[in-house]
Amino acid sequence: MRSIVIRDELTERWKNSEIKEQLEYAILTAEISKATFGLTPSEYKKIKGLKN
C-alpha cells in the first residue's frame, strides 16, 4: 500500500517537472522497478507469460 502512495507522489512530481512524454515515464518506472525488484516491468511480464 505504501509503495502505491509513494509512486503516486513521485509521478505527481514528474507531472510538475519537465517530464512530459509517456516514454520518459516508462523509462523512469522501469529503472525504479529494476532497482527495487531486480526486474523491469517487461522482464516480469515475460517471466509470468503476460501479454499486456
C-alpha positions as CSV (number, residue, x, y, z in Angstrom):
1,M,0.0,0.0,0.0
2,R,2.7,2.4,1.0
3,S,4.6,1.8,-2.3
4,I,1.5,2.8,-4.3
5,V,1.3,6.1,-2.3
6,I,5.0,6.7,-2.9
7,R,4.7,6.0,-6.6
8,D,1.7,8.3,-6.9
9,E,3.6,11.1,-5.2
10,L,6.6,10.5,-7.5
11,T,4.5,10.6,-10.7
12,E,2.8,13.8,-9.4
13,R,6.3,15.4,-9.1
14,W,7.2,14.2,-12.6
15,K,4.0,15.8,-13.9
16,N,5.1,19.1,-12.4
17,S,8.6,18.9,-13.8
18,E,9.8,18.7,-17.4
19,I,9.0,15.0,-17.8
20,K,6.0,15.1,-20.2
21,E,6.4,12.2,-22.6
22,Q,4.9,8.8,-22.0
23,L,8.3,7.2,-22.9
24,E,10.0,9.2,-20.2
25,Y,7.5,7.8,-17.6
26,A,8.1,4.3,-18.9
27,I,11.9,4.6,-18.6
28,L,11.8,6.0,-15.1
29,T,9.3,3.4,-14.0
30,A,11.4,0.6,-15.4
31,E,14.5,2.0,-13.7
32,I,12.7,2.2,-10.3
33,S,11.4,-1.4,-10.8
34,K,14.8,-2.7,-11.8
35,A,16.5,-1.1,-8.8
36,T,13.8,-2.3,-6.4
37,F,12.9,-5.7,-7.6
38,G,15.7,-6.7,-9.9
39,L,13.3,-6.8,-12.9
40,T,11.9,-4.3,-15.3
41,P,8.1,-4.5,-15.9
42,S,8.7,-6.0,-19.3
43,E,11.0,-8.7,-17.9
44,Y,8.4,-9.5,-15.2
45,K,5.7,-9.8,-17.8
46,K,7.9,-12.2,-19.9
47,I,8.6,-14.4,-16.8
48,K,4.9,-14.6,-15.9
49,G,3.8,-15.1,-19.5
50,L,1.6,-12.0,-19.6
51,K,0.7,-10.4,-22.9
52,N,-0.4,-6.9,-21.8
